[in-house]
Amino acid sequence: MQKQPDQRRELSAFLRSRRERITPDQVGLPHTGRRRTPGLRREELALLAGISATWYTYLEQGRDIRASDQVLDALASVLQLDRHERGHLFQLAGHAPAAETEEPEPLAAEVAAVPLLLQPHPAYIIGGNYDVLSHNQAADELFPNLTAADRPANFARWVFLEPAAREVLVDWELEARGLLARLRTLAGRHPGNPQYTRLIDELNAGSPEVRAWWPQYDVQARHGGRKRLWRQGRGAVDFAYTAFHLAEQPEQTLVIYSDEREAD
């Protein structure tokens, strides 16, 4: 795909900004005296990436040349780009985003502590693929076996593969269809990401409902709302739940439940 002039300028500015933030120390280069500009020189970046300094200069100048996936990977590695920056680099260079590598989702300690602070209200933080990244004791009690020892904690896996889920979720089919539609939406943003493909393969293998519903291609955004949950000794209880997206990781979501009877 040919890059337009504005896109080439954006690529040029992006490469230059990331080159200027990397110090020689960060990439193991020796000190060579006073520098006129911050960060790496173009020649140093090209050498570390294994490409021609002239060719890299043309790329950063916004000339109409095409970089291969291998070159972009090398540049992303030297520039120490995170997965979002790497995807942005590929898009600016006129490529579809490359398949993502499998990395654990980062969760700051102060963020992980939030569900604990919300006790006794059930609360948890889920990642884009519904991995449960943090939760409190009230969530464990509301969703039994959510963190079973024989598998990683994942809310989609719990809904479709945990027998208790069909008892706890009074409107199981409605809730399960909605969750699968939201998972479909998020998976579409990460083509080839093994965290999603492996989970979807597992759900297809273990759930006849997933095998029947996944091809229907329903999509849905995450949102708050209400659920009817079965509680031992109390029967069906209406819960309101609110979803908050984390500012620095917008696909990570803090979900908080409140018993509507207690709120009255």
Salt bridges, closest charged atoms under 4 A:
ASP6 OD1 - ARG9 NH2 1.98
ASP25 OD1 - HIS31 NE2 3.22
GLU44 OE2 - ARG35 NH2 2.61
GLU44 OE2 - ARG41 NH1 3.32
GLU60 OE2 - ARG19 NH2 2.66
GLU60 OE2 - ARG42 NE 3.05
ASP64 OD1 - ARG8 NH1 3.94
ASP69 OD1 - HIS95 ND1 2.58
ASP73 OD1 - ARG86 NH2 2.44
GLU85 OE2 - ARG18 NE 2.99
GLU85 OE2 - ARG21 NH1 2.96
GLU100 OE1 - ARG83 NH1 3.59
GLU100 OE2 - HIS190 ND1 2.58
GLU102 OE2 - ARG198 NH2 2.56
ASP140 OD2 - HIS135 NE2 3.23
ASP150 OD1 - ARG151 NH1 3.62
GLU162 OE1 - ARG151 NH2 2.88
ASP171 OD1 - ARG228 NH2 2.79
GLU173 OE2 - ARG177 NE 3.22
GLU202 OE2 - ARG157 NE 3.09
GLU209 OE1 - ARG166 NH2 3.17
GLU251 OE2 - ARG189 NH1 3.61
GLU251 OE1 - HIS190 NE2 2.80
ASP259 OD2 - ARG234 NH2 2.86
GLU260 OE2 - ARG226 NE 2.59
